[in-house]
Amino acid sequence: MVYTPGPPDDPHQPRPALVVSEEVRNRLRDDLVVIPLFSLGRFGPTRVYAPARDPFRPRLARPALDAVLRAVRRALGEVVPEP
């Protein structure tokens, strides 16, 4: 669970998150790279559908992970075509 920027009284805090940093970094550092998960909102180039059961598995299935990686690259400004 992570806290995201927003009003301090947001009833949806903390939120579940997807850890995207490498396993070795997660073990050796005191911080992680995460993507907060949201259940509301429209899907778009930087929003990926993930069934409720998938994000809580130890690892995402490859197709879902590929979609997340494309969305992150788009959020960083890269032009990423659909596969």
TAURWO-V174390 format. One record per pair of residues at least 24 apart in sequence whose ideal C-beta (glycine too) atoms are under 7 Angstrom apart, sorted by the first residue. I is the first residue (numbers start at 0). J is the second residue. D is the distance in Angstrom with one decimal. If there is no record, write none. Layout:
I;J;D, I;J;D
This chain:
1;33;5.6, 1;35;5.7, 3;35;4.8, 15;54;6.2, 17;54;5.6, 17;67;6.7, 34;67;6.9, 44;70;6.9, 44;73;4.8, 45;70;4.8, 45;73;5.2, 45;74;4.4, 46;70;6.8
